[in-house]
């Protein structure tokens, strides 16, 4: 009974909302702290100079400017992102963050920036082989995933028979498929399309009938109604002006 009580307590604590700096506190500090993983192009990618660039970095600068403060980029990882938000390491997480119930229990999400769905990326010669979850979930298929995010959750939820292989560096994980160290990665459609363009003739989107699921992408922030309202005002204006699509196009051309 004690063990059960401890587990229930830990589950409850993991869903405690992040209530850190308010909008007033952010403005008083003069800085908006934004968490980026730096491993998910074209949203955010850390270069050889350790600088993080990408479409959501462009949007972070616009957001900070709209709030009347400076931008501070805070490195994070998919595995530590929730705890980093809850412990006030940053005010908002950006860089291709998917909306999930678990994350919504911890913090607020901005207006939706885009909608997407999981799809497989494979070697081009296999694009007509791995066209369904059932086709991928075979004992001789090696499915690679990066830890700590929705890719890991999807792989573990849907591939009971395939060989699951964790690879920690999401910046180079696609090279594992090209080098035949893995066969498939199921990730967000935008990343599948981006990495296919980055590896022409080598990596391709699998010829699936459609995405395996559907979800929204937004920016994830600490729980403060005034902060969410202010963020949404800036982002709605940027979306209506087409600035986000321009940022995505610019990032895709640079990375």
Backbone torsions as a table, in degrees:
resi	resn	phi	psi	omega
1	UNK	NA	-38.7	178.0
2	UNK	-63.3	-41.4	179.7
3	UNK	-61.5	-42.9	178.5
4	UNK	-62.2	-42.3	-179.8
5	UNK	-62.4	-40.1	179.2
6	UNK	-64.5	-44.6	179.6
7	UNK	-60.6	-45.7	-180.0
8	UNK	-62.5	-37.2	178.6
9	UNK	-65.9	-42.8	179.8
10	UNK	-64.3	-40.7	177.7
11	UNK	-62.5	-43.1	179.8
12	UNK	-63.2	-43.7	-179.3
13	UNK	-65.4	-33.8	-178.5
14	UNK	-65.7	-21.8	-178.9
15	UNK	-100.2	7.6	178.6
16	UNK	-63.2	126.9	-178.1
17	UNK	-61.1	147.4	176.4
18	UNK	-81.4	113.4	179.5
19	UNK	-124.4	83.4	-176.3
20	UNK	-107.9	-121.3	-175.8
21	UNK	-73.4	135.6	175.0
22	UNK	-82.4	172.4	176.4
23	UNK	-58.7	-41.6	179.2
24	UNK	-61.1	-40.5	180.0
25	UNK	-67.9	-37.8	177.9
26	UNK	-63.8	-45.1	179.8
27	UNK	-66.7	-36.7	179.0
28	UNK	-65.9	-33.5	179.4
29	UNK	-76.7	-24.2	-179.3
30	UNK	81.0	9.2	-175.5
31	UNK	-142.4	134.6	170.9
32	UNK	-101.3	120.7	-179.6
33	UNK	-94.2	121.0	-176.7
34	UNK	-118.8	127.2	179.0
35	UNK	-87.9	132.0	177.9
36	UNK	-132.9	139.6	174.5
37	UNK	-80.4	-28.4	179.5
38	UNK	69.1	21.4	-178.3
39	UNK	-133.6	20.0	-173.5
40	UNK	-135.0	81.7	177.4
41	UNK	-73.8	145.8	6.0
42	UNK	-92.6	12.8	-177.1
43	UNK	-75.6	-49.6	174.9
44	UNK	-154.1	138.2	-178.8
45	UNK	-149.6	128.8	178.0
46	UNK	-84.8	126.3	-179.1
47	UNK	-87.8	-179.6	179.7
48	UNK	-63.2	-22.2	177.7
49	UNK	-88.0	6.5	179.4
50	UNK	72.1	4.7	176.4
51	UNK	-84.3	138.1	179.9
52	UNK	-97.9	125.4	178.3
53	UNK	-127.2	172.6	177.2
54	UNK	141.4	175.8	-176.3
55	UNK	-60.8	-41.2	-177.7
56	UNK	-77.1	-19.8	171.7
57	UNK	-70.1	-40.4	175.0
58	UNK	-59.1	-44.2	-180.0
59	UNK	-69.0	-34.0	178.4
60	UNK	-63.9	-40.3	177.7
61	UNK	-63.9	-41.9	178.9
62	UNK	-66.2	-38.0	179.9
63	UNK	-66.5	-46.6	178.3
64	UNK	-59.8	-43.3	178.8
65	UNK	-61.9	-40.9	179.4
66	UNK	-65.6	-29.2	177.6
67	UNK	-86.8	-5.8	178.3
68	UNK	79.0	28.5	-179.3
69	UNK	-134.2	172.1	176.2
70	UNK	-86.7	163.9	179.3
71	UNK	-103.4	133.6	170.6
72	UNK	-122.5	120.6	178.6
73	UNK	-88.0	128.7	-178.9
74	UNK	-116.8	117.8	178.3
75	UNK	-65.4	140.8	175.5
76	UNK	-145.8	-178.7	175.4
77	UNK	-132.9	163.2	178.0
78	UNK	-63.1	-34.0	-177.4
79	UNK	-71.9	-33.9	-176.1
80	UNK	-102.2	-2.3	-171.4
81	UNK	-57.9	-45.7	-178.7
82	UNK	-61.1	-48.0	-179.0
83	UNK	-66.1	-36.5	179.1
84	UNK	-64.4	-39.2	177.7
85	UNK	-67.7	-43.2	-177.3
86	UNK	-67.6	-29.1	-177.7
87	UNK	-98.8	15.4	170.1
88	UNK	68.7	33.2	174.3
89	UNK	-75.6	-28.1	175.8
90	UNK	-150.9	168.2	-176.7
91	UNK	-93.2	-28.9	-175.0
92	UNK	-152.0	139.6	177.8
93	UNK	-103.6	132.2	179.7
94	UNK	-134.0	170.4	177.0
95	UNK	110.0	45.9	178.0
96	UNK	84.2	30.6	-177.7
97	UNK	-77.1	126.8	178.2
98	UNK	-86.5	145.2	176.8
99	UNK	-79.3	122.7	176.6
100	UNK	-133.7	155.2	178.0
101	UNK	-58.8	-38.6	-178.8
102	UNK	-63.6	-41.4	178.8
103	UNK	-71.0	-38.2	179.6
104	UNK	-64.7	-24.2	177.7
105	UNK	-73.8	-17.2	-175.9
106	UNK	-102.0	-38.2	-177.2
107	UNK	-148.6	176.1	179.5
108	UNK	-88.5	149.0	172.9
109	UNK	-106.6	146.2	175.4
110	UNK	-72.9	-178.1	169.8
111	UNK	-57.0	154.1	179.8
112	UNK	-65.7	130.1	177.4
113	UNK	-88.6	-35.9	177.6
114	UNK	-167.5	163.8	175.7
115	UNK	-113.0	150.0	-175.0
116	UNK	-152.9	-173.0	177.6
117	UNK	-164.6	157.3	-178.9
118	UNK	-74.5	134.3	175.1
119	UNK	-141.1	158.0	179.2
120	UNK	-89.4	142.3	169.4
121	UNK	-114.1	136.4	-172.1
122	UNK	-143.6	173.8	169.8
123	UNK	-65.9	144.4	-172.8
124	UNK	-57.7	-31.8	178.7
125	UNK	-68.3	-15.0	-178.7
126	UNK	-107.2	9.2	-172.4
127	UNK	-64.3	-24.8	178.3
128	UNK	-96.8	4.1	179.8
129	UNK	-95.3	-46.4	-174.0
130	UNK	-98.0	70.5	-171.4
131	UNK	-105.3	6.9	179.2
132	UNK	-157.1	166.2	175.9
133	UNK	-62.0	-40.7	-179.8
134	UNK	-63.6	-38.3	-179.9
135	UNK	-68.1	-30.8	179.1
136	UNK	-80.8	-35.5	-173.9
137	UNK	-81.4	65.9	179.2
138	UNK	-125.2	149.8	-174.9
139	UNK	-59.0	-26.5	-177.3
140	UNK	-94.9	7.2	-178.7
141	UNK	-101.8	129.7	-179.7
142	UNK	-100.5	112.6	-179.6
143	UNK	-102.6	120.7	-179.0
144	UNK	-101.9	144.9	178.7
145	UNK	-147.7	155.4	173.2
146	UNK	-93.0	144.8	-172.5
147	UNK	-81.0	150.8	166.8
148	UNK	95.3	-4.2	-176.9
149	UNK	-128.3	-160.4	-176.4
150	UNK	-72.6	-23.1	177.0
151	UNK	-65.5	-43.7	177.3
152	UNK	-63.6	-44.8	-178.8
153	UNK	-61.3	-41.8	-179.4
154	UNK	-65.6	-46.5	-178.6
155	UNK	-59.7	-45.2	-176.9
156	UNK	-72.1	-25.3	-179.6
157	UNK	-82.5	-25.9	-170.5
158	UNK	-116.7	-15.4	-175.3
159	UNK	-119.6	85.6	-178.5
160	UNK	-82.4	-27.7	-174.9
161	UNK	-103.0	-25.8	179.4
162	UNK	-69.2	160.9	176.9
163	UNK	-84.4	113.8	-178.8
164	UNK	-91.4	129.6	-177.4
165	UNK	-128.9	118.4	178.8
166	UNK	-83.3	136.3	177.0
167	UNK	-134.3	121.7	-166.2
168	UNK	-75.5	-26.8	-173.8
169	UNK	-98.4	101.7	-178.2
170	UNK	-70.0	-13.6	178.2
171	UNK	-74.6	-29.9	-176.6
172	UNK	-117.1	6.2	-175.2
173	UNK	-61.1	-30.7	-177.6
174	UNK	-71.1	-23.5	175.0
175	UNK	-65.5	-25.2	177.2
176	UNK	-63.2	-36.7	178.0
177	UNK	-73.3	-44.4	179.9
178	UNK	-60.2	-37.0	-178.1
179	UNK	-85.3	4.4	178.8
180	UNK	66.3	25.4	172.9
181	UNK	-86.3	-14.9	176.2
182	UNK	-149.1	164.0	-176.3
183	UNK	-107.6	-35.6	-170.8
184	UNK	-144.4	144.9	163.7
185	UNK	-130.7	130.6	175.8
186	UNK	-102.9	117.4	-175.6
187	UNK	-144.8	-175.5	-178.0
188	UNK	-64.3	141.2	-176.3
189	UNK	-55.5	-37.7	179.8
190	UNK	-62.7	-36.6	178.9
191	UNK	-73.4	-36.9	176.1
192	UNK	-58.2	-48.6	-178.8
193	UNK	-65.3	-41.7	-179.4
194	UNK	-63.6	-48.8	-177.4
195	UNK	-69.4	-30.0	175.1
196	UNK	-64.7	-39.7	176.4
197	UNK	-68.0	-31.4	179.8
198	UNK	-76.1	-19.7	-178.9
199	UNK	-127.3	61.5	-175.1
200	UNK	-61.3	133.0	178.6
201	UNK	77.4	-4.8	-178.6
202	UNK	-112.7	-54.3	178.6
203	UNK	-113.1	138.9	-177.8
204	UNK	-139.3	154.5	169.3
205	UNK	-66.7	135.6	174.2
206	UNK	-64.8	149.5	-174.7
207	UNK	-81.7	63.8	179.0
208	UNK	-82.1	156.2	179.6
209	UNK	-68.3	-28.4	179.9
210	UNK	-176.5	174.0	177.9
211	UNK	-57.8	150.6	179.6
212	UNK	-73.8	-22.8	176.3
213	UNK	-155.0	-176.2	179.9
214	UNK	-139.5	141.3	178.8
215	UNK	-158.8	165.6	177.9
216	UNK	-102.9	156.1	171.4
217	UNK	-115.9	137.9	-178.5
218	UNK	-154.0	-177.3	178.7
219	UNK	-104.1	137.4	-168.6
220	UNK	-109.8	122.9	-171.8
221	UNK	-133.2	167.1	176.8
222	UNK	-64.1	157.8	-172.6
223	UNK	-78.1	101.6	174.8
224	UNK	-156.1	115.0	-175.7
225	UNK	-58.7	-38.0	-179.6
226	UNK	-68.1	-37.6	178.5
227	UNK	-65.2	-47.2	179.5
228	UNK	-60.0	-44.1	-179.1
229	UNK	-61.4	-43.7	-179.5
230	UNK	-67.4	-41.7	177.9
231	UNK	-61.6	-44.6	-177.6
232	UNK	-64.6	-36.5	178.4
233	UNK	-60.6	-46.4	-179.8
234	UNK	-64.9	-46.4	-174.8
235	UNK	-68.9	-38.1	178.4
236	UNK	-60.1	-41.2	178.9
237	UNK	-64.8	-40.4	179.6
238	UNK	-68.0	-39.4	178.6
239	UNK	-66.3	-44.0	-179.7
240	UNK	-64.5	-29.9	179.3
241	UNK	-83.0	-5.5	-178.9
242	UNK	79.0	13.8	-175.7
243	UNK	-68.5	-30.2	-178.9
244	UNK	-70.3	-42.0	177.7
245	UNK	-63.6	-37.0	176.8
246	UNK	-65.4	-39.6	179.3
247	UNK	-65.6	-40.8	177.9
248	UNK	-63.5	-42.7	178.6
249	UNK	-64.9	-41.7	179.7
250	UNK	-64.4	-42.9	-179.3
251	UNK	-66.2	-40.3	-180.0
252	UNK	-63.5	-31.5	179.7
253	UNK	-79.1	-22.2	-176.0
254	UNK	-93.4	-29.4	-171.5
255	UNK	-94.1	NA	NA
